[in-house]
Amino acid sequence: MYDKAKLSEYKFRAIVSIFLLCLISYLVMFHKVNGPAIFEIVFIGGLFSVLSLFHSVWAIKMILKEAE
């Protein structure tokens, strides 16, 4: 489920996922997202960011473990 040659891509994806989670948190806390927008932004965007972050961190750990 991961490619050893894409370590830098996984690092980039982890950074982008953290940025998106921060952006989503900021939008929810300071812009009072209501109605269907809350579902779209928090659940769909947040879930995508969290899953992408977990996969990236897992792939980075596996690649680094194999490199030892």
N, C-alpha and C positions, 0 to 999 in steps of 0.2 A: 504494500500500500504506500510505499515511498520509494523515491529514486535517490540513490547515493550521490549522484552528480548534481543534484539540485539543492544543496545545502544553503547556498546564498538566497535562493528563491524562497525556501521555507523561513529563513530569518526575516526576509522582507515581508512575507505574508503575516508573520507573527506581529511585526511592528504595525502593519496596516490594520490588522484586526484590533490591536489595542487602541489605535487612533480612532477607529470606528466606534468602539465601545465607549470611549471618552466622549465622542461627538454625540452619540445617542443619549448618554447620560446627561450631557449638557442640555440637549434639546428637551428632554423630558422634565428636567428640574427647573429650567429657566424660561421656557417658552409655552408652558401649559398646553401640551399636546392633548387634544380631546377627540372623542368619537372614534371612527375607524382608523384615523391616523395613528392612534396609540398602538393598535394591533399591528399595523403595517410596520411602523418604525421599531417598536420595542420587540415584538415577538419574532417577526420575520427577519429584520435587520440584525437584531441582537442575537438571535439564535444562529444565524449565518456566521456572525463574527465570532461567537463563542466556539462553535464547532470548528471553524477555520483555525482559530487560535489553538485549540486543543490538538488538532491534527498536526499543525505545524510544530508545536512543542514536542509532541510525541515523535515525529519524524526526525527532528533535530537530535533528540536524545538517542534514538536508535542509530542514527548515522555516527554520532560521536562515540557511542558504545562500541560499534564495529571498528572504528578507527583505532581504538586502544590496542 
